[in-house]
Amino acid sequence: MGETEQEQIKVLIVSDSHGRNDNLRKAVANMRGTHCRMLHAGDFQCSPQEIYDLAGVPVDMVRGNCDSSLSGVPLSRIVEIGGYRILLTHGHQYAGIDSIGNMSEMARANDVQIVVCGHTHIPHMEKRGDVWVVNPGSISQPRQPGHQPSYLVMNIEHGTVDFVPVYLTS
C-alpha cells in the first residue's frame, strides 16, 4: 500500500439517486470538507455534469439500468483509492441467486479488494474472503425496513478500510 498507508482518506459512496438530488446535496453537505472523493454506483438519471457540479470533489461514477448509454458513463470501472483497487458497478448485470458471490469472484479475477454496487436500494456490507462487497442503499428511494435514504462513508487510514452507513432523516 506504500505511502498512502499514512493518509486518512474519506470517500462518500452513494447510489440510486434517480434524478432526485436533494438528499445527495444533504449527504455532500454533511461531508463537506472531510472527504476527498465521491463514488456513485449508478441510476443517477440526470446529467453526469450535475453530479460532478454538486459533489465539489472528484467523482467516479458508473451507469445503472435506468441510465442512458448515451451518458458517456461506463457500466463498470476499476478505480484505486488509498492503495485499494475498487470495482465500481451498479450490479444489475450480476443479479441472480448469488449476486454478491458473482461480484466477489469478478473482483478476485481483477485483483480488486472492494466492490461498490447499488441496484437493490438496500444498504449492505459483506466481506467474502478477502473482498468487501458494499452497497450504500438508495439516497432517494430506499427499500430497506424504515425506508431511510442512506449512503456510506469509506474510511481508509493506516492501510485499513472500514465502512460507516449513514441514514438521512427528514
N, C-alpha and C positions, 0 to 999 in steps of 0.2 A: 504494500500500500504506500510505501515511500513517504515523501514529505507531507502529503495530505493527511497523514495519520494525526498530526498535531492540531489540525484545524477543527473548529466546531462549525458544522455545516447544518443549516436547517432548510428543508425543502417543503414547500406547500404542494400537496398532492390532491387533485380534485378529479371528478369525472361527472358525466351526465348532467351538465348544466342546461342542456336543451334550449338554449337561447334565452333563458330566464337568469339573467346575470346579477340580480340584486344580492343573492346570497353569496355569489362569487366575490362581489365587491366587499361584502362583510368579512369574508374569510381573508381577503387580501388586506383589508384594514386591520384585522386582528393580528396579522403577521407583520405589518409594516415595520420596516427597519430591523427585523430579526431574521428574515430568510433571504437567501441569495438566488433562488431559482423556483420555478413552478413547473410541475408536470400535470398535464391534462390528458386523461385517458379516454377522451373521445365523447361523441354525442354532444358537441358544443353547439351545433345548429345555429351558428351565426358566422359572421366573417371572422376568420382566424385573426385578422388585424385587430378586431375588437377585443379579443382575449389578450393579445400582446400589449395593447394600449392600457388596458385596465390593470394588468399584472404589475407593472412597474419594475419587473425583474426579467431576466431571460426566461423564456418559456419553451419547453419541449412538449409537443402535443402530437397525438395521432387521431385519425378519424374513426368514428364508430359507425354502426349500421344505419344511423339516422343522418349521417353527414354526407354531403355531396362529394363524389370522387373528383369533381372539378375544383375543390378547395385547394388542391395542391399539397394537402397534408397526407402523409403516408398512413397505411393501415397499421404498421408497427415500425419500431425503430429501437436501436440499442444506443443508450447514452451512458457516459461514465461520469460519476459524481463521487468525489472523495475516495477514489480508488475502487469503487463498486461499479460493476457493469450491470446495467438495468435494462431489462426488456420492457418497453412501454407498448402496450397493446390495449385495444378496447376489450378484447376477449370473446366477442361473439363468434369469431371463427374457430374457437376451441370448445364451443358449447357441447355438452353431452354429459354422460354419466359421471365422468371423472375429469371435468374441465381443469381443475386445479392440478391434477396429475399430468394432464396433457401439457399444460403450460410449464410445469416444473421440468418435464422431460425436454421441452423445447429450450428451456433456459440452460439446462446441463449441456445440451448439444452445441450451444453457442457460448459456453464459458461465462454464463450470466449468474449472478448471485441473487438478484432481486427481480421479480416480475411485478409490474404495476398494471392492473387491469381495472375495468369498470363493468358496464353492461347490466349487471344484476340489480343495481341500485341498492345493494345491501353491503354495509361495511364488513370486511373480513380480513384477518391477518393469520397466516398459517405458514409454518416452516416445514417444508418437506425435505428431509435430509439436510443438505447444505443450501437450499434455495428457499428464500422468502417469496410467498405469493400474497400480495396485498391488494385490497380493493377499498378505496375510500368511501364507497357508497355513492349516493347521489347528492350533489349540492342543491338540487332543485326539486327532485321528485323521489323522495326516499320511500323504500318499500319495507324496511325492517319494522318490527314492533315499535310503536311510539312515533314512527314516521317523522323523525327529526333529520333535517338536512345535515349532511356530515362531510368531513374531509379528514385527511391525515396530515400529520407533521412527521416528516422523516428527519431524525437527528443522527448525524454522524460525528462521533467525537472519539479521539484516540483510537481510530481504526475500527470502532464498533458501531453498529447501526441499531436504532430502535424506532418504533412507530407509535405515535400517540394519536388516537382517534379524538376528534373534536366534533361536538354536536352543537348546532346553532339552535337558539330558541327565538321565538318571535318577538 
